[in-house]
């Protein structure tokens, strides 16, 4: 979607939300494309930054406090032959 600068300023929260849900959002000034607002994950992908899987998981809303520690318990032996 194209956003004139003035509309992008007035509806900034919606612009950001659209960038994260609908993809890149183009900002225009007098009909000329001047900027693109993109999701941070897309920005990092384009920059070639490698995102650690743990950081990726923690970046999701609601998963910031996710316990990702691995159990050090030795697994039990199972007899698969019945």
C-alpha positions as CSV (number, residue, x, y, z in Angstrom):
1,X,0.0,0.0,0.0
2,X,1.1,3.5,-0.7
3,X,1.0,6.0,2.2
4,X,1.4,9.8,1.6
5,X,3.8,11.2,4.1
6,X,1.1,13.2,5.9
7,X,-1.1,10.1,6.3
8,X,1.8,8.0,7.3
9,X,2.5,10.5,10.1
10,X,-1.1,10.7,11.3
11,X,-1.6,6.9,11.2
12,X,1.9,5.8,12.2
13,X,0.7,2.9,14.4
14,X,-1.4,1.5,11.6
15,X,1.5,1.9,9.2
16,X,3.7,-0.2,11.5
17,X,1.0,-2.8,12.0
18,X,0.5,-3.1,8.3
19,X,4.2,-3.5,7.7
20,X,4.3,-6.4,10.1
21,X,1.2,-8.1,8.9
22,X,0.8,-7.2,5.2
23,X,4.4,-6.7,4.1
24,X,6.4,-3.6,3.0
25,X,4.6,-0.3,3.0
26,X,5.6,2.5,0.6
27,X,5.7,6.1,1.7
28,X,5.2,8.8,-0.9
29,X,5.8,12.5,-1.1
30,X,3.9,14.3,-3.9
31,X,3.4,10.9,-5.6
32,X,7.1,10.0,-5.5
33,X,8.1,6.9,-3.6
34,X,10.6,8.1,-0.9
35,X,10.7,5.3,1.7
36,X,9.6,1.8,2.5
37,X,8.6,0.6,6.0
38,X,9.3,-3.1,6.6
39,X,9.1,-5.6,9.4
40,X,12.3,-5.9,11.5
41,X,12.7,-9.6,10.6
42,X,12.6,-8.7,6.9
43,X,15.1,-5.9,7.5
44,X,17.5,-8.3,9.2
45,X,17.0,-10.9,6.4
46,X,17.9,-8.3,3.8
47,X,20.9,-7.2,5.8
48,X,22.1,-10.7,5.9
49,X,22.1,-10.8,9.7
50,X,21.8,-14.2,11.2
51,X,19.2,-14.4,13.9
52,X,19.8,-16.9,16.7
53,X,16.8,-19.3,16.9
54,X,16.4,-18.7,20.6
55,X,16.3,-14.9,20.0
56,X,13.9,-15.5,17.1
57,X,11.5,-17.4,19.5
58,X,11.9,-14.8,22.2
59,X,11.0,-12.0,19.8
60,X,7.5,-13.3,19.4
61,X,4.9,-11.5,21.6
62,X,4.1,-13.5,24.6
63,X,7.2,-15.7,24.4
64,X,9.7,-13.4,26.0
65,X,9.8,-15.5,29.2
66,X,9.9,-18.9,27.5
67,X,12.1,-21.4,29.3
68,X,14.4,-22.9,26.7
69,X,16.8,-24.6,29.0
70,X,17.4,-28.3,28.1
71,X,16.9,-31.0,30.6
72,X,20.2,-32.7,31.7
73,X,18.4,-35.8,32.9
74,X,19.5,-39.1,31.4
75,X,16.7,-40.7,29.4
76,X,15.3,-44.0,30.8
77,X,15.9,-47.2,29.0
78,X,12.9,-48.6,27.2
79,X,12.4,-52.2,26.1
80,X,10.8,-51.9,22.7
81,X,10.6,-55.7,22.3
82,X,7.3,-56.8,23.6
